[in-house]
Amino acid sequence: MRTAYLKGNPTHFATAGISILICLILLLAATGNSSAQQAKPFKTIPDTLNWIDQSRNRLVPVAIYKPDATVFNRKAVILNHGYGNNQWGSFKAYSFLADYLASKGYTVVSIQHELSTDELLPSTGKPQETRRPNWERGVQNIIFVINQLKKTRSDLDYKHLNLIGHSNGGDMVMLFAAEYPKLVDKVISLDNRRMPIPRIKKPAIYSLRSSDQPADEGVLPSSEEQQRLGIKIINLKNITHNEMDDYGKDFQKAEMNKLILGFLTN
């Protein structure tokens, strides 16, 4: 058998081999970085604005999550947080959902409903009665935010507004749907427990239910009402009430994001 020999200085060949190896390493690193960048979830820093409702002399802080221009679809979601003992920042406790919807082209506006100067949410008495003023104030906050958006964001689609609310914020959006059904297209509650879901066809209503906290009697429509009115109730087997915000696990957030986006785009 013949043996082929390469002519030339062995040092040159060794140097060339090292250069090729370095190039391969750099190429693999670049490919890895590119894959990591592609896999990195969409993250946006929201614009935090302190709007003032002059008619009520009321501060209404909002966080606006803007989509990238390449996916902007003109649709808006108004997000309403669960009760957080009047602590500042409750409106930013659902960034997993706001960022995800922004990555799909939605402009998400999250409202800080309770201020430190507000009275605490009543913990005694019949909740549907004692908490009603809080929900009513939330409804007025939403109305104000919609009107402010119309002044500042004429590019949004106000014929197809969407509301999402968790827990006490879910009670607010259900009350809003009952009182102003023509102002919104779709309303989603994440485990509202006190305010009855309105028995109406429009707006379209969707509710994700936790595995651990049941709703009060009369809050959820019967199976017959759900079918007749097109109301969708989804029971989540692996998500508790307090895991429906940024404290939830990644797989729980992914499940909720998928379900919510599916309803919004259906």
C-alpha positions, 0 to 999 in steps of 0.5 A: 500500500502506498503512503501519501506524504504532504510536502512542506514545513510541518510547522506550517501544517500544525499552525494551519491546523490550529487556525482551523480548530480556532475557527471551528470553535468560534463558529460553534460559539456563534451558532450557540449564541444565536440559538440562545438568542432565538430561544430567549423569551420576549422581554420588554420594559414597560412605560410606567405612567401616572395618569390622573382622572380629574373628574375623580381626583384619582391617580391611575398608574399604568404600565404599558407593554409595547410590542415590537413593530414587526408584530404589532397587530393594533389590538389592546389588552387591559390587564387587572391585577389581583388584590395585593393589600394596596401595595405598589407594584401589583400591576407589574406582577403579571409580566409573564403574561404581558410580555408574552402577549406583547411578543404576539403583537398586543399592546398590554396596559396594566392598571394599578387599581389600589393605592396606599391611601385607599381603604383595605379590601373588606375581609368580613361580611358578604363579599358581593356586597362589601367589595362592590365599591372596590369593583366599581372603582376598578370599572371607573379606572378601566373606563378612564384608561380606555378614554386616555388611550383613545387620546394618546394611541389612535393606532389601537383597535377600540372595536376589539378591546380585551380585558383580563383580570385575576382574582379581585381584578377578575371580579372587576372585569366581570362587573365591567362586562355586565355594565358596559358589554358594548365597550369590549370584545373579549373578557377573561377572568383568572379565577374570579370568585365573588362577582357572578359571571354575567349570563350574556353572549357578548362580550365573549367570556372566558374563565380559567379556574384554579385547582384549589379555590372554588368560586362562591355559589352563583358565580359560575354559569351552569353547563347549560348556560355555558353552552347556550351563551358560548361562555367557556370555563376551563378547569386547571388541574395543576395551577392554584389560585396564587400561582396565576401570576409571576410566582407561578412555575414556568410550565404553569405560565406557559399553559396559561399563556397558550390558553389565553392567546388561543381565546384571544385569537379564536 
